[in-house]
Amino acid sequence: MTEQTAPTTAAGEAATVRGEQTRRLILDTALRMFRERGYARTTMRAIAQEAGVAVGNAYYYFGSKDHLIQEFYAGTQVEHRAAAAAVLARESGFGQRLAGVLHAGLDVLTPYHEFAGTFFKTAAEPTSPLSPFSAESAAPRQASVALFREVLDGSTAKVDPELRPELPELLWLAYLGMILYWVHDRSPGQAKTRQLVDGAVPLVDRLVGLSRLRVLRPATRQAITLIRTLRH
């Protein structure tokens, strides 16, 4: 019985490895073509041809171009978390942790800067499934918010108790704003975006610390109410 099971298991594992390699090949080919031709001008047929696979095989792994981008979203979130691991393990200050995570996000996105402008034109459409606010983008969005929650929870920051549960999502929204600036940043190596992070984080750090002051509580409560209203 054992002699019959082992080859079957080995064959199944080999097929899984080949499938994952094909999936990766299609995704890498698509991202390269998006950079070279633009998202709108790249078809699934062209991706399959360039990758050397059948069109049906490409659709087997990815139902549409949108699915390719969702895979890209998910992959960059995994890379972002890995790139931020060292600073999160090392630092306890909220500002240092936040700056480290934001810079780690830029490190991960840097190879895609030329492609990002074309892609974000599509993602900016309110009804697009590629929008960071869409239902289709829920998983990577939640992963990103969770990373900013880790920034806060692992820090020594003293935060207004009512603001604390809302803050990770606010930080994610600020991160989206940073990415939008980065997309349009034509300075060498997007140095201005790096300067934006280094200049804005101390301000955010200070505001978070001040949130516990009694004199600021009415403004904090108004902001929280607004966030909850807009969310629903």
C-alpha positions, 0 to 999 in steps of 0.5 A: 500500500505504501509503495503505491501511495508514495509515487501518487503523492510525489506526482501530485506535489510535482503538479502543484509546483508546476502549477504554481510556477505557471501561475507565477509566470503568467503574473510576472509576464502580465505585470511586465506587459502592463508596465510596457504597454499599459493596463488598458492595452494589454489583453489576456490573449497577449499575456498568454502568448507572451508567457508561452501558455494557452489562453485557456490556461491563463484564464484557468489561473486568472479569470480576468486582468482584474484578477491579475491585479488583485493577485498583485495587490495581495503579493505586495501586501505580503512583501510589505509585511516582510519588509517591515518586520525588522523595524517592527521587531526593533522599534517601540516608538510609534513614530519610528514604527510608522516611518519604518512601515511607510518607507518599507511600503515605498521600497516594495512599490519602487520597481512598479513606479512607471507602471503605477501611473497607468494602473491607478487611472483604472483603480481610481474609477469608483466602480472599478473592482481594482479600487482599494475601496472595492469589495474585490479588494477587501482582503489586501485592504484588511491586510494593510489595515492590520499592518498599521494596527500592528504599528500601533499595538506594538508601540508605547503610544498613549492614545485616546481610547475611542480613537485607538480602534479607528486609528489603523484605518486612518493610517491606511487612508494616509498611506493611500494618500502617500501612494497617490503622491508617489505615483505623481512624484517625478523627483529622482528616486521619488525622493520627495515622497521620502521627504514627505514621510519623514516630515509628516510622521513626526506631526502624526506622532505628535497629534496621536499623543495629544489625542488624550488631552482633555481639551482636544477630546471634543474635536477627537470625538467629532472626527471619530463620529465623522469616520463612523458615519462615512464608513456606513 
